[in-house]
Amino acid sequence: MDVPPGECRQCWTHAYDKSIHRRLRPREDCPQCVDHMKNGHGSHVVPKNKSTWW
């Protein structure tokens, strides 16, 4: 699954790959998602393509 430019790799895969959260019980938080929300994206963001508009 290709992550679009400007998006966070971890956020994108955790949102669109259902197998990651399948093992969690109902109402159980994903520890990686919680850690990611607390600590931010860091270097997980895919760089955007350089704009040629300006």
N, CA, C and O atoms as a GROMACS GRO file, in nm:
protein
  216
    1MET      N    1   0.085  -0.117   0.000
    1MET     CA    2   0.000   0.000   0.000
    1MET      C    3   0.090   0.124   0.000
    1MET      O    4   0.172   0.142   0.090
    2ASP      N    5   0.075   0.207  -0.101
    2ASP     CA    6   0.156   0.328  -0.111
    2ASP      C    7   0.094   0.441  -0.030
    2ASP      O    8  -0.025   0.470  -0.042
    3VAL      N    9   0.176   0.504   0.050
    3VAL     CA   10   0.133   0.617   0.131
    3VAL      C   11   0.148   0.744   0.047
    3VAL      O   12   0.255   0.768  -0.008
    4PRO      N   13   0.042   0.827   0.037
    4PRO     CA   14   0.052   0.948  -0.043
    4PRO      C   15   0.150   1.049   0.019
    4PRO      O   16   0.170   1.049   0.140
    5PRO      N   17   0.209   1.134  -0.064
    5PRO     CA   18   0.301   1.236  -0.013
    5PRO      C   19   0.232   1.329   0.087
    5PRO      O   20   0.117   1.368   0.068
    6GLY      N   21   0.303   1.362   0.192
    6GLY     CA   22   0.251   1.452   0.295
    6GLY      C   23   0.177   1.380   0.407
    6GLY      O   24   0.139   1.443   0.506
    7GLU      N   25   0.157   1.250   0.394
    7GLU     CA   26   0.088   1.172   0.496
    7GLU      C   27   0.187   1.096   0.582
    7GLU      O   28   0.298   1.066   0.539
    8CYS      N   29   0.147   1.065   0.704
    8CYS     CA   30   0.229   0.988   0.796
    8CYS      C   31   0.213   0.839   0.764
    8CYS      O   32   0.102   0.789   0.749
    9ARG      N   33   0.326   0.769   0.752
    9ARG     CA   34   0.322   0.625   0.718
    9ARG      C   35   0.244   0.545   0.822
    9ARG      O   36   0.161   0.462   0.786
   10GLN      N   37   0.270   0.571   0.948
   10GLN     CA   38   0.205   0.492   1.052
   10GLN      C   39   0.056   0.522   1.058
   10GLN      O   40  -0.025   0.430   1.068
   11CYS      N   41   0.018   0.649   1.053
   11CYS     CA   42  -0.125   0.684   1.056
   11CYS      C   43  -0.199   0.622   0.938
   11CYS      O   44  -0.308   0.567   0.954
   12TRP      N   45  -0.138   0.631   0.821
   12TRP     CA   46  -0.200   0.579   0.699
   12TRP      C   47  -0.220   0.428   0.707
   12TRP      O   48  -0.329   0.378   0.680
   13THR      N   49  -0.115   0.355   0.744
   13THR     CA   50  -0.128   0.209   0.748
   13THR      C   51  -0.222   0.164   0.858
   13THR      O   52  -0.297   0.069   0.839
   14HIS      N   53  -0.221   0.231   0.972
   14HIS     CA   54  -0.311   0.192   1.080
   14HIS      C   55  -0.455   0.227   1.047
   14HIS      O   56  -0.547   0.164   1.100
   15ALA      N   57  -0.478   0.325   0.962
   15ALA     CA   58  -0.614   0.361   0.923
   15ALA      C   59  -0.670   0.269   0.814
   15ALA      O   60  -0.790   0.242   0.812
   16TYR      N   61  -0.583   0.222   0.724
   16TYR     CA   62  -0.633   0.149   0.607
   16TYR      C   63  -0.600   0.000   0.605
   16TYR      O   64  -0.653  -0.072   0.521
   17ASP      N   65  -0.514  -0.047   0.693
   17ASP     CA   66  -0.483  -0.190   0.698
   17ASP      C   67  -0.556  -0.251   0.818
   17ASP      O   68  -0.512  -0.238   0.932
   18LYS      N   69  -0.666  -0.317   0.790
   18LYS     CA   70  -0.754  -0.370   0.897
   18LYS      C   71  -0.687  -0.481   0.978
   18LYS      O   72  -0.728  -0.507   1.091
   19SER      N   73  -0.587  -0.548   0.922
   19SER     CA   74  -0.524  -0.659   0.993
   19SER      C   75  -0.444  -0.613   1.115
   19SER      O   76  -0.419  -0.692   1.206
   20ILE      N   77  -0.403  -0.487   1.118
   20ILE     CA   78  -0.324  -0.436   1.231
   20ILE      C   79  -0.408  -0.434   1.359
   20ILE      O   80  -0.359  -0.473   1.465
   21HIS      N   81  -0.533  -0.390   1.350
   21HIS     CA   82  -0.617  -0.378   1.469
   21HIS      C   83  -0.710  -0.497   1.491
   21HIS      O   84  -0.789  -0.497   1.585
   22ARG      N   85  -0.700  -0.597   1.407
   22ARG     CA   86  -0.790  -0.712   1.416
   22ARG      C   87  -0.772  -0.788   1.548
   22ARG      O   88  -0.868  -0.843   1.602
   23ARG      N   89  -0.650  -0.790   1.600
   23ARG     CA   90  -0.622  -0.866   1.723
   23ARG      C   91  -0.669  -0.796   1.850
   23ARG      O   92  -0.667  -0.855   1.958
   24LEU      N   93  -0.710  -0.669   1.840
   24LEU     CA   94  -0.754  -0.594   1.957
   24LEU      C   95  -0.897  -0.631   1.995
   24LEU      O   96  -0.980  -0.661   1.909
   25ARG      N   97  -0.924  -0.630   2.124
   25ARG     CA   98  -1.060  -0.655   2.172
   25ARG      C   99  -1.144  -0.529   2.152
   25ARG      O  100  -1.089  -0.421   2.130
   26PRO      N  101  -1.276  -0.541   2.160
   26PRO     CA  102  -1.361  -0.422   2.148
   26PRO      C  103  -1.324  -0.318   2.256
   26PRO      O  104  -1.302  -0.353   2.372
   27ARG      N  105  -1.318  -0.194   2.215
   27ARG     CA  106  -1.285  -0.080   2.301
   27ARG      C  107  -1.141  -0.080   2.352
   27ARG      O  108  -1.108  -0.002   2.441
   28GLU      N  109  -1.056  -0.166   2.299
   28GLU     CA  110  -0.915  -0.168   2.338
   28GLU      C  111  -0.837  -0.076   2.243
   28GLU      O  112  -0.853  -0.083   2.122
   29ASP      N  113  -0.754   0.009   2.301
   29ASP     CA  114  -0.673   0.100   2.220
   29ASP      C  115  -0.547   0.032   2.171
   29ASP      O  116  -0.489  -0.052   2.240
   30CYS      N  117  -0.506   0.068   2.051
   30CYS     CA  118  -0.382   0.018   1.995
   30CYS      C  119  -0.266   0.091   2.062
   30CYS      O  120  -0.259   0.214   2.055
   31PRO      N  121  -0.175   0.019   2.128
   31PRO     CA  122  -0.064   0.086   2.198
   31PRO      C  123   0.024   0.168   2.106
   31PRO      O  124   0.074   0.273   2.147
   32GLN      N  125   0.044   0.124   1.982
   32GLN     CA  126   0.126   0.201   1.888
   32GLN      C  127   0.056   0.331   1.848
   32GLN      O  128   0.122   0.434   1.834
   33CYS      N  129  -0.075   0.326   1.830
   33CYS     CA  130  -0.150   0.447   1.795
   33CYS      C  131  -0.149   0.548   1.911
   33CYS      O  132  -0.132   0.668   1.890
   34VAL      N  133  -0.168   0.499   2.033
   34VAL     CA  134  -0.168   0.586   2.149
   34VAL      C  135  -0.031   0.652   2.165
   34VAL      O  136  -0.023   0.772   2.191
   35ASP      N  137   0.076   0.574   2.150
   35ASP     CA  138   0.211   0.629   2.160
   35ASP      C  139   0.234   0.732   2.050
   35ASP      O  140   0.296   0.836   2.074
   36HIS      N  141   0.185   0.705   1.932
   36HIS     CA  142   0.202   0.795   1.818
   36HIS      C  143   0.126   0.926   1.841
   36HIS      O  144   0.174   1.033   1.803
   37MET      N  145   0.006   0.918   1.902
   37MET     CA  146  -0.071   1.039   1.930
   37MET      C  147   0.000   1.126   2.034
   37MET      O  148  -0.005   1.248   2.026
   38LYS      N  149   0.064   1.063   2.131
   38LYS     CA  150   0.133   1.138   2.236
   38LYS      C  151   0.263   1.200   2.186
   38LYS      O  152   0.295   1.313   2.222
   39ASN      N  153   0.338   1.127   2.104
   39ASN     CA  154   0.472   1.170   2.064
   39ASN      C  155   0.479   1.233   1.926
   39ASN      O  156   0.585   1.283   1.888
   40GLY      N  157   0.372   1.233   1.851
   40GLY     CA  158   0.370   1.298   1.720
   40GLY      C  159   0.421   1.209   1.608
   40GLY      O  160   0.453   1.092   1.629
   41HIS      N  161   0.426   1.267   1.490
   41HIS     CA  162   0.463   1.193   1.370
   41HIS      C  163   0.613   1.172   1.357
   41HIS      O  164   0.656   1.067   1.308
   42GLY      N  165   0.692   1.266   1.398
   42GLY     CA  166   0.837   1.252   1.388
   42GLY      C  167   0.882   1.238   1.244
   42GLY      O  168   0.845   1.320   1.160
   43SER      N  169   0.959   1.138   1.214
   43SER     CA  170   1.013   1.120   1.078
   43SER      C  171   0.928   1.025   0.994
   43SER      O  172   0.974   0.976   0.891
   44HIS      N  173   0.806   0.998   1.037
   44HIS     CA  174   0.719   0.905   0.965
   44HIS      C  175   0.648   0.969   0.846
   44HIS      O  176   0.586   0.897   0.767
   45VAL      N  177   0.654   1.102   0.831
   45VAL     CA  178   0.581   1.170   0.726
   45VAL      C  179   0.654   1.154   0.593
   45VAL      O  180   0.774   1.178   0.582
   46VAL      N  181   0.578   1.112   0.491
   46VAL     CA  182   0.633   1.096   0.356
   46VAL      C  183   0.652   1.236   0.297
   46VAL      O  184   0.559   1.316   0.299
   47PRO      N  185   0.771   1.267   0.246
   47PRO     CA  186   0.793   1.402   0.192
   47PRO      C  187   0.704   1.430   0.072
   47PRO      O  188   0.678   1.342  -0.010
   48LYS      N  189   0.659   1.555   0.063
   48LYS     CA  190   0.577   1.597  -0.050
   48LYS      C  191   0.665   1.624  -0.170
   48LYS      O  192   0.783   1.656  -0.158
   49ASN      N  193   0.605   1.610  -0.288
   49ASN     CA  194   0.676   1.644  -0.410
   49ASN      C  195   0.690   1.795  -0.418
   49ASN      O  196   0.603   1.870  -0.373
   50LYS      N  197   0.800   1.840  -0.476
   50LYS     CA  198   0.823   1.982  -0.487
   50LYS      C  199   0.721   2.044  -0.582
   50LYS      O  200   0.697   1.993  -0.691
   51SER      N  201   0.660   2.154  -0.540
   51SER     CA  202   0.558   2.220  -0.620
   51SER      C  203   0.622   2.302  -0.732
   51SER      O  204   0.722   2.371  -0.711
   52THR      N  205   0.565   2.293  -0.850
   52THR     CA  206   0.615   2.372  -0.962
   52THR      C  207   0.525   2.491  -0.992
   52THR      O  208   0.544   2.560  -1.092
   53TRP      N  209   0.429   2.515  -0.906
   53TRP     CA  210   0.333   2.623  -0.928
   53TRP      C  211   0.399   2.760  -0.920
   53TRP      O  212   0.371   2.846  -1.003
   54TRP      N  213   0.485   2.781  -0.823
   54TRP     CA  214   0.547   2.914  -0.805
   54TRP      C  215   0.681   2.911  -0.861
   54TRP      O  216   0.751   3.012  -0.857
   0.00000   0.00000   0.00000
